[in-house]
């Protein structure tokens, strides 16, 4: 009996020490890699989203993975990294001009509203009242109203200006890691599949597949819609003769990617056209703004449905919640977490047997 108790104690001690040693190794690994987490996450999201395309490119290049990786890396630089980099560089290179615009808002005075605005259904009267209110309080009132926001906007521009070098390094590191993932993606996917199955059985494998589908859905829906809206918005700004259309297009892309929509940039542009006496262009850009502000309700769900069969409310809740909690990278993390949770919870509620047959 004493010997049995001694063996049990020895086994328990060995198990505790093994778990403690494993926890120390995991913590040390996270500590070593924490500086690369952002680049690792972005590279993972990009590679998962574009993996089917990479396989098609590989098939066209006679099955040569190295050639396919080179092509995908160049495409990633041109299509994914280049627009964001250009947007950041455009904002930084014109930061003084942007700061001047922001400060000039405090002394901005509006002319009387055009008569046709009051005739607009539903919103016309409200817009006219607010317009008259801004005229009534004058530049001093506008300055007092905008002072807190102007400070935040200037701080944001300064923060982007100071971090452009770090941002460039982060982008290059993301491209480098993505190239590695493209090269050994098959082995990594097989290992992750075995790990997920080890943890949660066949539910783990299906959850892993669903997580990849959710990432592709967000990439197609959010990033694709942001690119479409920013390109069309930039075209409208350029045609209507708005100054610094490239800078404003960069802002449109960032706002759309952050789920704020293009109207934050385009509506002030419309107001500027009316204020400068270009009524025709103002009406045209206003109609274009309303169109761009609503197409995401059609384009985004359509693109997402191409990649994943999940409730749209779940996907949009994941996008919005992930964005608020984790920032831009949360656009991908949020839907993945909710999709996997939803799948596991649904499987538990339905109650499937070992063979995948529903119980009851």
C-alpha angles and dihedrals in degrees: 000000000000090000092051091051090048092052091048091050091048091049092048091049091049091049093048092048092047092051091046092050091047091050090051091050092049092047092048091049092052090047092052094046100038092099089058098045096101093050091044092052094047092046091049093050092047095047094047091048094049101034095104089052090050091054090052091049090049091052090051091050095058093265094298106150094190092057091046091051091051092050093047092048091053091046090050091052093049102039106028111019100032098060093049092045092048090048092052094043092047091052093045096046090052097038094119092051091047090050089051091052091050093050092047090061088075091065097036115127123194125220118229112291117262113258094238092064091069089056093060112114119252098347103041097087093045093050091049092050093050091045091053090047091056090049091049097052090047129201092312092056092044089050092052091047096049100038096094092046093045090055092051092046092051091048089052092051091047091049092052091047091053096047101045093103092050089047092054091051090048091052093049091048090050091053092048093050091045090054089054091049091050090053097051100022095121094056092044092050092049092050093048090048091053090046093050091047090049091053102040108007118229088342088064094055093047091046090053091052090048091049090055090048091050091052091051090047092055092044091052096039106038103027094036093049091046091053092048094047094046093048093048091042092051090049091053092048092049095048094046091053100244111168117246093015091168092058092047091047089055089052090048091054093049092046092049092046088051091050093246094117132228096276093083087070103027099049093059087048090054091049090050091053092052091045092052091051098254095128096160094052089043092056091046094049090044092057090045089050093053090049093050092045092058105037092079088070088063105029099045098052090043092053093043092051088056090065109032139021100220133125107278090223088060093050095046092045089052092048095048096040094044091050093053095045104037104018123233093338086058088072085079101029095053099056092042093054093046093045094052092044091049092049095048093044092048091049091050094048094046090044113218124200126229092274093052093258117141115248120225 
